[in-house]
Amino acid sequence: DRIGQAAGRPAPRVVEADIRDRTAIHDLMERSQFDAVMHFAGLKSVSDSVSRPAEYFDVNVGGLVTVIQAMKSNGVRKLVFSSSATVYDLGAGQGAIREDAPFGPNNPYGQSKLMAEQVLQAQEAAAPDWSVGILRYFNPAGAHPSGLIGECPADPPDNLLPYIAQVAAGQRQYLGIFGDDWDTPDGTGVRDYVHITDLARGHLASLDALERDGHGHVVNLGTGRGLSVQDVRRAYEHACGREIPFRILPRRPGDVASCYCDTQRARDVLGFEARQDVDAICASSWKWVRHLYPEVSPS
Ligand SMILES: NC(=O)c1ccc[n+]([C@@H]2O[C@H](COP(=O)([O-])OP(=O)(O)OC[C@H]3O[C@@H](n4cnc5c(N)ncnc54)[C@H](O)[C@@H]3O)[C@@H](O)[C@H]2O)c1
């Protein structure tokens, strides 16, 4: 309902089903006659993927295969896929990451995303009428600017923005920062935070490109700018008008100093450029948090 409200259109129809349920997914495609599929469903916690790898491959790879098979039997030939920067060997270098950078996911989540990409590319190679847009997200963040739609993680968030948001809302006491001795300007990890409304525009641009070009693409989606944990924490303080306390904790295994994307291909292939900055990300997140926790005072 809130998607409809935010978009000023009738709310989209929702069918709840598991992507591994062949019958349900096949029936849905048969009934709906889709022009294209945007495939977001998946499991995404790096730490969970280490303790429950089989489940991650089952959903992220097996579930995708079910979707492809249902598309095949129902004449749907275009798919936009949520991939991730975790497919890259993030330890390999410090500069902007291009799409032809070496692969090297160091956890089952990233491995499942890379396998999913390979399944999609094999399908595309086997059937010339297929076109697939593989979008490698960097760090999606923020909420819809209306404050109507945002994220509400059930478990302690793995991602920075929802964690900071919970501290700002008084749900957590402090932000734990994993290391302040990285080789970055202020010693905290640097990442590329892309506003979810920019990310959404990237998906529409991907779909347009599939229609226009008749073939697929693999594209990074990010801003091309790296921000440190402390940069984001201060930007959030500015947005919410309150202090975000923090504590420096030991580094997390598998983390890297810096990761941000090269945006050239997104510009060339999709005509895509991120428009929103970290202030817009934090302001939209804070608006959503106040919707989520109405008891939180404005500042
Ligand atoms: N958020 C990020 O930082 C990030 C970064 C890169 C890529 N991605 C990818 O983007 C996609 C969306 O991520 P998100 O942040 O919105 O995650 P999310 O966890 O908020 O959303 C994923 C959705 O998939 C659904 N899902 C999981 N297993 C399913 C199954 N078997 N059948 C049907 N639905 C199932 C979940 O219920 C959830 O609604 C994922 O594929 C994720 O891997 C996310």
The ligand as an ORCA input file, in Angstrom:
! r2SCAN-3c Opt
* xyz 0 1
  N      21.440     -4.527      0.825
  C      22.648     -4.672      0.347
  O      23.628     -4.173      0.919
  C      22.886     -5.432     -0.942
  C      24.117     -5.286     -1.610
  C      24.320     -5.992     -2.788
  C      23.330     -6.836     -3.284
  N      22.164     -6.972     -2.618
  C      21.161     -7.890     -3.144
  O      19.964     -7.194     -3.373
  C      18.836     -8.055     -3.185
  C      17.861     -7.390     -2.253
  O      18.550     -7.097     -1.045
  P      17.851     -6.368      0.184
  O      18.888     -5.551      0.858
  O      16.576     -5.736     -0.238
  O      17.595     -7.647      1.078
  P      16.342     -8.014      1.976
  O      16.760     -9.152      2.844
  O      15.779     -6.794      2.595
  O      15.316     -8.509      0.877
  C      15.409     -9.773      0.259
  C      14.010    -10.325      0.138
  O      14.093    -11.631     -0.436
  C      13.128    -12.437      0.214
  N      13.500    -13.848      0.112
  C      14.541    -14.490      0.704
  N      14.502    -15.803      0.398
  C      13.415    -15.996     -0.387
  C      12.841    -17.128     -1.018
  N      13.375    -18.357     -0.888
  N      11.718    -16.964     -1.752
  C      11.160    -15.725     -1.874
  N      11.653    -14.610     -1.303
  C      12.772    -14.759     -0.574
  C      13.153    -11.961      1.661
  O      11.949    -12.326      2.315
  C      13.279    -10.448      1.488
  O      12.008     -9.856      1.372
  C      19.400     -9.372     -2.649
  O      19.465    -10.289     -3.731
  C      20.795     -9.003     -2.172
  O      21.689    -10.091     -2.276
  C      21.904     -6.270     -1.461
*
